[in-house]
Amino acid sequence: MTGARGTSAAVPGTLLQVAVTLPVDETFTYRDPRPGVCLPLGTEVIVPFGSRQVTGFVVGHPEAAGG
């Protein structure tokens, strides 16, 4: 998965709101690069976070910004 921050809305894929297993008080938006895939809430995912890969859980599906 790639971070959705700063990416174009034209890139295909589903947006995922992810809570990472780190001591932070916010969730992060990532784009699932697989078109047409919609992961259920609670699914465990591995996402890039800074210079490393971390475990997180899908907690929402934000709407893509219209262009």
C-alpha positions in Angstrom: 0.0 0.0 0.0 1.1 3.5 -0.6 0.4 6.6 1.4 -2.5 8.6 0.1 -1.3 11.9 1.4 0.0 14.1 -1.5 -1.1 11.7 -4.2 -3.5 12.4 -7.1 -7.1 11.3 -6.8 -6.7 9.9 -10.3 -4.6 7.0 -9.1 -6.8 3.9 -9.0 -7.4 2.0 -5.8 -9.5 2.1 -2.6 -8.7 4.6 0.2 -8.3 3.0 3.6 -8.3 4.7 7.0 -5.6 2.8 9.0 -4.8 2.8 12.7 -1.2 1.8 13.1 0.1 -0.1 16.1 2.3 2.7 17.3 1.7 5.2 20.1 0.1 7.9 18.0 -3.4 9.5 18.5 -4.5 9.6 14.9 -5.2 7.4 11.9 -3.7 7.6 8.5 -5.1 7.3 5.0 -3.5 4.8 2.6 -4.4 3.8 -0.9 -4.7 0.1 -1.7 -3.1 -0.3 -5.1 -5.3 -3.2 -6.1 -8.2 -1.9 -8.1 -11.7 -3.1 -7.0 -10.5 -4.5 -3.7 -12.4 -3.3 -0.6 -10.9 -4.7 2.7 -13.4 -5.2 5.5 -13.1 -3.1 8.7 -10.7 -4.8 11.2 -8.4 -6.3 8.5 -4.8 -6.4 9.5 -2.5 -4.6 6.9 1.2 -3.8 6.6 1.8 -0.2 5.6 4.8 2.1 5.0 5.4 4.5 7.9 8.4 6.7 7.5 11.4 4.5 6.7 9.8 1.3 7.9 6.8 -1.0 7.5 4.3 -1.3 10.4 1.2 -3.3 11.2 -2.1 -1.5 11.2 -5.8 -2.2 11.1 -8.5 -0.9 8.6 -10.8 1.3 10.6 -12.7 3.2 7.8 -13.1 3.8 4.1 -12.9 7.6 3.4 -14.4 8.9 0.2 -12.0 9.9 -2.6 -12.0 13.6 -3.2 -13.9 14.5 -6.4 -11.9 16.3 -9.1 
